[in-house]
Amino acid sequence: MFIGEFTHGLDAKGRVAVPAELRDVLARSYAQEPDELVITESLDGRCLWAYPKLEWQRLTEKMTEKLIGTREAIQVRRKLLAKARPVRLDGTGRVLLPESLRDYAGLVKDVVFVGAGRYVELWTPEGWQQQTAESADVNHLPWVQDV
């Protein structure tokens, strides 16, 4: 499970080091393909979602099985699948973020990696700060009381 918040800088070529803590999760939980991710545009907020290849396969299978033909299902598939790009960690633990995805998320200098369970979100520092400010009070949500 991916947890935590980490900030790393983008280099001039659009490469960013995946935090060691997240690479450890990839190595332990996704040992068959610990260096393969699929990155796509988020469905919520101006960020990217990065899935280990196995989790991406599970997600796309669920979408295919359960979200057959409704207009919403088609739109979700279009957004997630059309924008998705496979990436591979290099020998130093960096990934090259495709330019189109960097542009979408506004990633220019720094990338905030946010663990989100089965995937990781990639934000600009300003975007993440705004997101956390907007969601600061979640205690009013009914299901939070049951956690």
TAJO-V398505 format. One record per backbone hydrogen bond with DSSP energy under -1.0 kcal/mol. CO is the residue of the C=O (numbers start at 1). NH is the residue of the N-H. If there is no record, write none. Layout:
# TAJO-V398505
co={CO CO}
nh={NH NH}
This chain:
# TAJO-V398505
co={2 4 6 8 11 14 15 16 19 20 21 22 23 24 25 26 30 33 35 36 37 38 39 40 45 47 48 49 50 51 52 53 54 55 56 57 58 59 60 61 62 63 70 71 72 73 74 75 76 77 78 79 85 87 90 93 94 95 98 99 100 101 102 102 109 111 112 113 114 116 117 119 120 121 122 123 124 125 126 127 128 129 130 131 138 144}
nh={117 115 113 111 14 97 11 95 23 24 25 26 27 28 29 30 33 36 89 53 87 51 85 49 47 42 122 40 120 38 56 57 58 59 60 61 62 63 64 65 66 67 74 75 76 77 78 79 80 81 82 83 39 37 93 18 90 16 102 103 104 105 106 107 10 8 123 6 121 118 2 116 50 114 48 112 128 129 130 131 132 133 134 135 141 147}
